[in-house]
């Protein structure tokens, strides 16, 4: 018998519009309908949201760690489950655990862990993001330059062999270390190919977009900037209508003025979506951690190497949504779309995630009127409650 649950008493944003005085009905892990309270099925379990705000669950396509776990350092199904659980406490209902540039052996182990997590049905896990090692040393950021290398046939074959194991599989590459033919083969196989950590020019970035690259990794960071004579990767991204781009909205990686300019300038329908680029510190009191044997320091909301190089971010998705709404002044519904609708579109899951429409996965978040956490639901089941 299908379990039916109705969330009543909430102000509901379904990803498109607001619903006042309605109830969200879910069953068998899916959204059934948004109805008037007197139309809720008689046998449904009723959950009183007591005036909270109900929004689609957040989708994070770049998550290096959380809950004290860093994927590079611990790559097994328990690590993936811990990362997903840590971010669920901040409204993230679907994510891509992200492997930063590492050895071939660790990548192989991470892919196996991802397969195990998919087979086990870890709540919130939708696939992997392989950020490197096929990048540009000139724009390495925190990535270990000794591990950056060109893509070879063996790399391509290993990745192609695992595509069908995941709902989504993203790989960040640089034109300096890959060919347009390799990008096309990955894209044709269903990969979400993302350009990042690259110093390439605008024209070259455009060629890679035409070859199948669909997204850009952490816009502005570790890429050629927008110049008035050479628009760089940033210019190519903003001008390309079919390209999506991740953005770290912590106020450290990108100045708020630049964020606002980019959000207003982006040529659509490809949109800018939020990513956390979060490390293991999320949900912990840790003061630092190790990455590829190097000490990362946590202080005043920043994660850095000893020389001050930013090393991922120390922010969760709900805080990112609040930043866009409160600091940048965008409407709450648009900030929520940047964390739900647009990332779902970017990884081609918009037919079942990112919105609260009939038949979609019942992934949602309840927030207080002050945008503090209430509870997180994945597949119609509550996985976290702040109370």
N, C-alpha and C positions, 0 to 999 in steps of 0.2 A: 504494500500500500504506500503510495507516494505521500511523504510528509509535506504539508503545506504550512508556511509561516507568513504572517502578515506583520509588517512594520507599520504601526499606526502612530499618529501624532507628530510626524516629522514634516518639515518643509523639504520637498524632494526636488533635486535637480537631476534630470535624467541624461544629461550630456548635451541636450538641445535646449530644453525649456524647463521652467520651474512649475511645480505642481503644489498648490496650496490646498490644505484640508483633504488630502488623499492618503491612501495606504499603498505600500509596495507589497505585492503578493509574490512569493517565490515558492517553487516546488521542484523537487528532483534536481536541485542545484542550478536551476535556471529562473530567470524572471518570467513570471506568468503574466502580470498586468499591474498597472497603476490604476486604482479604482477608488470610488467613494467608500468611506468606512462601512456604510450599510450594504455594500456589495461584496464585502469580504466573505469568502466561503465559510459556512457555519462551523466546519470542523477544523479550521485553521488555528494554529498556535499564534496567539497575539502577543506582540512585543511592543510595549508602549515606549516610544522614543521621546516622549515628554518635551516636545518643542525643539528637538535637536534638528540639525541640518543633515540630510542624507544625500550623498554624492557618489558617483561611480568610484570604484576602487582605483588607487593610483598604480600606474605601470612604470617601472623603472628599468631602463634598458642598459644601465651601466652601474653595476654594484660590485665593487671589489671585495667587500666584506661587511661584517656586522656582528654584533654580539660577541666580540672578542676573537672572531675567526676571520682570517684573510685567505682567500681562495688559493693564492700562490703558495702559501705555507701549509695549508691543510686542504687537500683536494680529494674528498670522498663524499659519499652520500650524506653522512652526518654533518659534514661541514656545510653543504648546500642547504640542508634542512635548518641548521642553526642560523645561517644568513637570512633565509626567507622568514623565519620566525622573528628575528630581530627587527626586520623592516616592517613586518605586519603590525608591530606596535605603533607605527607612525603612518598607518593607512595604506601601505603598499600591499596590493593583493596579487600582483604578478611582476616578476622580475627576471632579468638575465644576469646570473652570477658571472662576473667578468674576470678573466685571466689576463693579467698584465704580462708583457713580454717576459718569457722564461725559456727554459730548455725544452727541446723536443720531447723529452721523457715526461716532463711535468705536464705539457700540453696533452700528451696521450693519456696520462693518468686522469686529467681533468675531464676529458671527453668521456672516459669510462665512468667517472663519477656522475657526469650528467646523464648518461644512459641509465645508470642505476636509479638516479633520482626520478627520471621520467617513468621508469617501470614501477617504482614504488608509489608514484603519485604524490610526491612531496607538495603540500599546499603552497601555492604561489610560484612554483617553479615552472617556467615556460620554455627554457632553453639556455644557451650559453652565449656569451659575448667574448670572442677571442681578440683582445686588443694587442696586436703584434703577434710575432716579432718582426713582421715585414713592414717596417717603418723607415723613417729617415732619421739618421743620427743627428742631423742638423736641428731637428725639432723634437729631440728625444724626451724632453721634460724629465720625469722621474724614472723613465725606462732605462734599464741598464744598457749602455751602448755596446758592451761586449757581447750582448745576446741578440742585438738587432742584425738581421740578415735578409738577403733576397729570398723570395719564395721560389722553391724548387718543385719539381714534378712530384716528389714524394710528399711534400707538404700539401699540395693540391689534392692528391689522391686520398690522403688521410681525411681531409675535411669533407670531400665529396662523399666518402663512404659513410659518414655519420649524419648526413642531412636529414634523413627520414626519421631519425630518432627523436626529433624535437619539434615543438610547435613553431619555434623561431630560433634562428641561428645567425648571429651577427658576427662579422669579422671586420676589424679596423685595419686598413692597409694604407700605404703611401705609394704614389706613383714611382718614387725613387727605388722601390723594392719589389714592384709587381709590374706586370704588363697588362695592357688593355685586354688581351686575349684571356689571361688568367681571370681578370675581373668578370669578363663576359661569361666564362664557363661557370664561375661561382654563382653569378646572378641568375643564369639560366637554370641552375640546379635548385634555386629557391633561397639561396643565401641572401641576407641583407648585408650588402657590401657597403662599408662606410669609409670615407676618406678621413684620415687624421694623422697627426704627428708627421706633417709634411710641409716642405718649404716650396712646393711646386707653384707654378704661376697659374693665372686665371684660365688661360687657354687650355693648358694641360688638364687642369681640373675639369673643365668642360668636356674634354674628350673622354675622361674616365666616367663622368656622369652619363654620357651617351653610350658608353660601353656597359653600363649596368649598375654603377655605384649609385645607391639610393639615398644614403644619409651621410651626414658629416658628424664626426665625434667631437664633443665639447667645443662648440663654435667659439672662435677667437683664440682659444688656448692651443698652443703647440701647432700653429699653422701660419702660413704667410698671411699678413694682414691686408686690410683694405687700404690701398694707396690711391692717390688721384691719377697716377699714370699706370700703375700695375695693381689691379684690383685684388690679386691674390686669391687664395681659396675662400676667404671671407666674402669677397665680392662675387665670386662665381656662385657661391651658395645662396646668397641673398637674391641673386638675379635668376637663378634656375627654378622654374616653377614646379618641377616635379621632385625636387630634392628636399628632404627633411633634415633637421639639424638638432642635435642635443645641446642643451645650455645648462651650465652649472650656476644656479641662482643663489650663491652664498655671499655675494658682495665682495669677495676676495679674488675670485678667478676672472670676473668681468665687472668693470665699473657699471653701476646702475644706469648711467647716461648711455653707455654703449649698448646695454641690454635693451633699453627703450627704443633707441634708434633702430636696432636690428629688428625688433618685433614689429615696429611700424613699417619698416622697409621691405620685409620679406615678401617676395613674389610667390603667390600660391598657385595651386592648392597645397603644395608641400609646405608644411608649417614647422615652426620651432617648438620643440617639446622639452620638458624638464628632465634632467638626469641628476642624480646625486653625486655620482663618481665616489660614492662612500667607501670608506675603509673599515677596518675591523673595529674602530672605536665607537661606532654607532651603538647606542644602548649600553655603554659601559662607562666606567670612570678611568679607563686606561690613559696613561700620560704619553704613551708611545708604543711602537711596535717595530718589527724588523720586516724589511722587504728586500729580497735578493741579498740578504746579509748586511744590509745597510740600515742604520737606525733612523726611524722617522719620529719626529717630535710633534707633540700635540700641545698647542698653546693658543689661547684667545680665539678659538674657532678655526684655527689654521692647522694644517698638517704640512710639515716641511722637512727636507733634508737639513743637515747641519749648515749648508751654504745658503739656506733660505728658499731653495727651489720647492714650489708647491708639490705635494705628494698626495694627490687625490684630495677629497673633501671630507669635512667633518660636519655634514648636514644630512638631515632626513628629508623625505619628500613632503611631508606636511609643512615643515619649515620653509621649504622652497616655494610651495603654493602661497603661504602667507607673505613671503618676500615679494613675490610678483604682485600680489593684491595690495599689500600695505605699503611697501616701499616704492614700487613702480607705479602704483595707482591704477592698475588694470582691474576691471570688474571681476568679482569672485568667480563667476561662471567661466570666464576666459582663463583665469589661473588654473581652475580645475580641469578645463579641457587640455591645457598644456601638460597636465599630469595623467591624463586618462585617454581622451579621444585621440589626440595627435600621436602619442607613442603607439597606440593600437594600430592606427593607420600606417605608421612608419614601418611596422613589422608585419603588415598585412593580416592583422587579426581583428580588423574593424567589423567583421561580420558576427563576432561573438563577444568581444571585449571592448571596454572603454565607454559604453553607454548602458543605461538601464531600460532596455526595450524588450518586449516579449521575445523569448528564445535566447536572449543573451545570458552569459554566465552571471550568476547572482553574486557578483563581487562588488561590495560597496562599503562605505565608511560613514559612520555617524559622528558628527562634530557638534560641539557646543556652539552657542551663538558667538562666542569669542574665538572660535576656530581652534579650540583645544580638542584633544582626542576624546571620543566617546567609546566607540568600539569598531572593530574590523571584522568583516564577513567575507569568506571565500567559499564560493559554491553554495551559498545559502546557509553556511554554518559559521557561527561566531568563533573566531580564532583568537581574539583579544578583546578585553574590556578594561578600560582605564579605571573602572570602579572595583 
